[in-house]
């Protein structure tokens, strides 16, 4: 097969980009031609030897940023769509099938081209706390338009869990394939000895790590509320927010102000964007990993944390929560104060459980399973044309 992977950005190496890299390398290793069409990239070792197609003009290499639903950012989304659509049209005839990822990739392909859509998340304004009233009618029209346009492409859709499958059927009236992502258990399971002082941590600190982009949908504000409530209950309480942040973003400024107003500066660490090796080290230093999101992403993170033997708390609003709950892999609860207090009081027991729970990740969540099944979906799609 000749496969064109289409994704808006590769500059920030997050969950969607890991999925793309794993799939592309698997396809290449099995003698399929693969290219990744995107607007941006980065100097990242995992991208070495991948065929990445970028816009020829620098002005079209529109950088990733959190778009909040304002009229200017909506206009920018359409600019992204137009550039990607033009690029797809220029390259599409060199490939047998398209594998689309994040919005607006599915919109950019011709209706008659075989496509398998990796639906990581339902398109929406995930990074906005308060959607302006003026934008609401446009947003509702956009959701309706997304259903019509995406269905017109007649893609095979793949999702990572049963909950996302239900959301997919609700939006698009298409029953998707459910293929769980993989986890690099060998990498994450390596035990790392680190000097706590290198990470501004003391020996007796009770350490919470929240690995994700700093954005309203990841609910760092809820974690800070819990830290404030527990600060006098749990001595030496520390939270590490590990991930990309934009200091000029209104939400980030609100977090900084809350920390200042409540004298929590000694309790909070922002790392900014870090690599996998650094994140693995922080997992090994942490007592608990918290995923308090409101429906977007965070699928890989929870299971990567668990693969290190770190106990996890997952919001029931995250689609991965059903798997965590059904397999008893961690706590599924939005009451962070209650859950954090319970883990603090029984932290040795929770750590022992996590070491046992990671065996599920090692056995069932593998990239070989994911990539093999995705490749089969593409083969079946092509045969049906």
N, C-alpha and C positions, 0 to 999 in steps of 0.2 A: 504493500500500500504506500501511497504518497500522501502524507498527512500534513495539513496546514493547521497549526494551533493558533487561535486568535484570542488575544487578551489585551486589555487596554494599557497595562503598565507592568514593567518588570524591574522598576527602579528600587522599589521597596520589597525586600525578600521576606514576604509573609507566607501565610498558609496556602493561598491560591497559587503562589509562585513555586512553592515547594512541590505541590501536586503536579504542576506543569513540567518542572525539571525531571521529576521521577518518571513521569510518563514518557517524556521525550527521549530520555536515555534508554528506557526499556525498549521503546519502539526501534530506536537505532540499533541496539544490541541484537534485535531480532530481524535485522535487515530490511527495515522500512525506512523510507525517506521521510524526514521530519524537518519542518521549519516553524519558527515561532514568530508570528507577526504581532508587533506591539509598537507603542509610541515612544517608550523610554526603556532604558536598560541601566545596568550598573556594572562596575568592575568587581564582579563577584566570582570566586573560584568555581562555584557550582555551574556557572554559565560557560565555562571554558569548553570549547569545541562544539558548542551548540550553534546552529544556524539561526541567527536572530535577524529578522527583517525590520528595519527602522524606516521612518519617513526620510526621504532624501533631503528635505529642507529642514534646517534647524528650527524654524518658526513653528513647524508642525509637530515637533517633539514636545508635546504639552505635558508638563510635569505633573505628577500626582500631588494632589492636596485635598484636604477635607472640604467638601462642597456642601454648603448649609441650606440650599434651597432658595437662596436669593435669586432675583432675576438675572444678575450678571453670571452667577454660577450655572444657572440653567442654560444660558446662552453658551457657556463654555462646554457644557456636556454635548450640545449639538455640534459644536466645533469638533470635539473629539469624534463624534459619530461620523461626521462628514469626511474627516481625514482618514479614519479607519476604513470606511466604506470604499473610498477611492483606492486605498492600498490593496484591499481585498480584491477589488475588480481587476487590478493590474496583475495580480499574482495567482488568482484562483484557478486558471486553466492548467497550471503546472501540477495540480494535485487532484487526487481521487476523492478525497473526503476532507471535511473541515471539522475540527474539534474546537468549539467555542467555550470560553470560560466567562469571565465577569462582564456585566453590562458595560457598554452596549454591543458587545461582540456579536451576539446572536442577530441583532438587527442589521448587521453590515453585510451579511452573506446573501447571495442570490437565492430565490425561492426554489430553484431547481437543483441545487447542489446538495448532495448527501451530507448530513451534519449530525454529529453527536455532541450534545450540549452538556458540559459538566456544570450543573446548577449548584454552585456553592452557596448562594443566598438569593432570595427573592429580591429583585431590584426595588429599592425604596430610598428615602432620604434618611439613611441610618445615622448620619453625623449631625443631625439637627435636634436641639432640645425643644425649641419653640418655632413651629412652622408658621410663617406670616400668613394672616388670613387671606391676603391677596394671592398667595401661592396655592392655597388648598384646592381651588377648582382646577388649577393647572396640574396639581399632583394627582387628583382623582382621574382627570383626563389622561394623564400619563400612564397610570396603572391600567386603565381600559385599553389605551393604545398599545401598551406592552403586551397585553394578552393577544390582541388581534395580530400585531406584527410578528410576535414570536411564534404563534400557532401557524402563521402563513408559511413559515420556513420548514414546517413538517419535520422537526428534528426528533431524533431519539434523545430522551433526556435521562441523565444519570444524576442521582443524589446520593448522599452518604448515609442517610438514616431514614427510618420509617416516618419520623415526624416531618422531615423536609419533604418526603413523598406526599404527605397529606397537604402541605402548603402548596406544593407544585400542582397537584390536581385541582385545588381550589382556584388558583390563579389561571392555569392554562388548560384545564380539562384534559390533561394528558397524563396517563399513568407512567411514571418513570421506572427505570431500573434502580435498585438500591445496591450500591457497592461501597462499603465502608472504606475510608482512606486507610493508608498504611502509616505505621510509625517505625522510625529507625530505632528499634529496641536495643540493638547492640550498642549504638552510639549513646543513647540516653541512659542506658543501664550501667555505663562505666562509672565506677565510684571515683570521685574527685576529692582530693584533700586540698583544702584552701585555707589561707590565712584570713580569718574573719575580719581582722583589722583592715585588710586591703579593701574591704567593702563597707567600711564605716560601721561594722557590727562588733558588739562586745560578746564575751563568752556566754553570758546568761540571757542574751536577747531572745525573745520569742518572735520568730521571723515569719512574716506573711509575705508571699510574693504574688503579685498580680501582673502576669505577663501579657501585655496587649498594647495596642495603639491607644494613646490618650484621647478619648473621644466620648461624647455623651452615651453612646450605645454600649460602651464597655463599663459604664457605671462606676468609675473611680470615686465619684462623689458619695455613693452608697458605702463604699469601703471606708472612706474617711469618716463618715457618720459613725460607723461601727468602731473605728479606732478611738474616736472621741468618747463614745459611750463606755469603752472598755479600758481606757487609759489608766483609770484608778483601780481597776480590778485585776488587770494583768500587768505586772511590773515589767519594765524593759521591753515594751511592745514596739515592734518595728514593722513597717510595711514598705516593700520595694515595688515601685511601679516601673516595670521593665518593658520598654518599647518606645516607638516613635512618638514624639510630641512636638507640637508647634506652639512655641511660647507666645506667639502673637494671636493665637486663637482665643476667642472669648471664653470658651469652656476651660481651657488651661489657666487663664487668668483668674477665673472663679475659684478653681482649686487652690491656686497659690494664695488667694485672699482668705479662703476658709482656713488654710493651714496657719497663716499669720494671725488671724483673728482669734484662733483657739489655741495658740501656742503649741502647735504640733510639729514645729520644724525639726525637733530632735527625733521625732517618731517616723518621719517620712523621707524616703530616698527616691529620686527620679534618676534612672540610668540613661534615658534617651535610647536610641537605637543601639542594640548590641547584637553580637553574633551568637551562633548556636553554642559555641564553646563556653562563652561567658554565661549564657542562660543556664546551661547545664550545671555550671559551678554554683550559680545562685540557687538552683533547685536543691542541690546537695546541702546548701547552708540553711535552707528554709525548713520550717516546721509544717507549713501548710501552703498550698497553692490555691488561690481563689479566682474563680471565673464568674464574675457577676454581671455578665452582659445581658442585653435585652433582645436577643434574637439574631444578631449578625455575627457570623464567624465563631472563633474560639474553639472549633472542633478539634484541631490537631493539638492545641496547647494543653488541654486537660489530660489527654492520654500520653503526651510526651512527659508531662510532670509525673504522672503515675508510673511511667516506665523507669523513672529515677528512684521510685520507692517513696515519693513524697505524697502524702494524703491530699485529696482534692475536695473542694467545695464548688459545686456547679449550680448556677441559677437554673430553675425549672423552665425559664424562658428560652434557654439555649437548646437547639435541636438535639445536640448530643446528650442531653440530660436523660432522655428515655433509655439510651443504652447504659449510661452510668447507673441509673436506677434499677433497670431490669437485671443487670449482671452484678449488682451490689458492689460497684467499683468506687464509691465515694458517697459524700453527702450531697443530696439534691435539696436545696433550701435557699430561699431568698432572705431568711432571717439570719443575717450574718452575725449579729451579736450572740444569738443563741448557739449557732454552730461553732463559732470561734471559741466561745467559752467552753463548750463541750470538748473540743479537741485539746484545748489548753489543759483542762483538768485530767484528760486521759490520753495525753500525747504519746506515751510509750505504746499503748494499745493500738492507737490509730497508725502509728509508724509500722508496727508489726503487721497489721492488716494490709497496709499499702504494699509491703514487700510481697505479700501473698497475691494481692489483686493484680500486680503487674504481670503475673504469669498469663492472664487473659490477653493482655496487650501483645505479649510476645508470641502467643500462639495464633491469635485470630486477626490481629490488625497488622498485616504485613503488606509492604509495597508490591511484592511479587503477586499476591492475590489480587490487589487492586488493579495493577497494570495489565495482568493477564486477562482479567474479566473486561476491562475497558477495551482492550484490543479486540476481544471477541465481539463486543457490542459494535465496534466499527466494522468488523468483517461482515457481521449479519446485516448491518445497515447497507453496506455496499452490495451485498448479494440480493437485497430486496429491491434494488433500483431497476 
